[in-house]
């Protein structure tokens, strides 16, 4: 299973960043990537002054819901 991860940083100070971990788990990396990109699109709507800079789909070990 895969978990979507998005990192967003402040536009005015890129040293200040937040990591968002998706609360859904996906069977394929492709579905995870689609969710990560959607999360990245929405960052600025909920966190004014932040911009998504990176995303990742973390492969979770069997039986784990988080890493």
PyMOL commands that set and color helices and strands:
alter all, ss='L'
color gray80, all
select helices_A, chain A and resi 29-46
alter helices_A, ss='H'
color red, helices_A
select strands_A, chain A and resi 2-10+17-26+50-59
alter strands_A, ss='S'
color yellow, strands_A
deselect
rebuild
show_as cartoon
